[in-house]
Amino acid sequence: MNETTKISQESPVDPMDAAAADAAELLKALSNPGRLRILCALVPGELTVGELEASLGASQSYVSGQLLRLRNEGLVACERHGRSMHYRLSDPRVRPILERIYEIFCPDGVK
């Protein structure tokens, strides 16, 4: 093992590196237009899968697949009410990011 390898293995993780990795993971989840639209639709409050389908004009399987990814990322949570699943934002970091994206990219109120 050379000296450079030894130093890098023994060095503690730089907090900025960890923060950058966390930010990159969050931005990856936001990088899909469908997932981004789902998250934007959830900013005002919780919605069912059917309501999200109608909002996006997408199939149930597509919406469910994107919601699964968002749940796995910890960005949304769901709760069963009777026969329907209600989804809501669960990561407090997401709402201000989405609001800022909306301000920048939808200045005329595009939904």
C-alpha positions in Angstrom: 0.0 0.0 0.0 1.5 3.4 -1.0 1.5 6.4 1.4 -1.3 8.2 -0.5 -3.7 5.3 -0.2 -2.9 4.9 3.5 -3.7 8.6 4.2 -6.9 8.6 2.2 -8.2 5.5 3.9 -7.4 6.9 7.4 -8.8 10.4 6.8 -12.2 11.1 8.2 -15.0 11.8 5.6 -15.0 15.5 4.7 -18.4 16.9 5.8 -18.7 18.8 2.5 -18.2 15.5 0.6 -21.0 13.9 2.6 -23.3 17.0 2.1 -22.6 17.0 -1.7 -23.4 13.3 -1.9 -26.7 13.8 -0.1 -27.6 16.7 -2.3 -26.7 14.7 -5.4 -29.0 11.9 -4.3 -31.9 14.3 -3.7 -31.3 16.0 -7.1 -31.2 12.6 -8.8 -34.7 11.8 -7.5 -35.9 15.2 -8.7 -34.3 14.8 -12.1 -37.1 12.8 -13.6 -39.9 15.0 -15.0 -42.7 12.6 -13.8 -41.3 12.4 -10.3 -40.9 16.2 -10.2 -44.5 16.7 -11.3 -45.7 14.3 -8.6 -43.8 16.1 -6.0 -45.0 19.5 -7.2 -48.6 18.2 -7.1 -48.1 17.2 -3.5 -46.9 20.6 -2.3 -50.4 21.8 -1.5 -51.3 18.6 0.4 -51.9 14.9 0.1 -53.4 13.2 -3.0 -54.5 9.7 -3.9 -52.9 7.8 -6.7 -56.0 8.4 -8.8 -55.7 12.2 -8.3 -52.1 12.1 -9.2 -52.9 10.1 -12.4 -55.4 12.7 -13.4 -53.0 15.6 -12.6 -50.2 14.1 -14.6 -52.4 12.5 -17.4 -50.4 9.3 -16.8 -51.2 5.6 -16.3 -51.7 4.1 -12.8 -48.6 1.8 -13.4 -46.4 4.8 -14.3 -47.5 6.9 -11.3 -47.2 3.9 -8.9 -43.7 3.2 -10.2 -42.6 6.8 -9.6 -44.2 6.9 -6.2 -42.4 3.7 -5.2 -39.1 5.3 -6.2 -40.0 8.5 -4.2 -41.0 6.4 -1.2 -37.7 4.5 -1.3 -35.9 7.8 -1.4 -37.9 9.0 1.6 -39.4 11.9 -0.2 -43.0 10.9 0.1 -45.0 8.9 2.6 -48.4 7.2 2.2 -51.3 6.2 4.3 -54.2 4.0 3.5 -57.7 5.5 3.9 -60.2 2.8 3.1 -59.4 1.5 -0.3 -57.1 4.3 -1.5 -53.6 5.3 -0.7 -53.0 9.0 0.1 -49.5 10.3 -0.6 -47.8 13.4 0.9 -44.4 15.0 1.0 -42.3 13.6 3.9 -38.9 15.1 3.5 -38.9 18.7 4.8 -36.1 19.7 2.5 -38.2 19.1 -0.6 -40.9 21.7 -0.2 -38.6 24.8 -0.3 -36.7 23.3 -3.3 -39.9 22.7 -5.2 -41.3 26.2 -4.4 -38.1 27.7 -5.7 -38.1 25.6 -8.9 -41.7 26.7 -9.4 -40.7 30.4 -9.0 -37.9 30.0 -11.5 -39.5 27.8 -14.1 -43.2 28.6 -13.8 -43.4 32.4 -13.3 -46.7 32.7 -15.1 -48.4 30.1 -12.9 -48.0 27.1 -15.3 -49.2 24.0 -13.6 
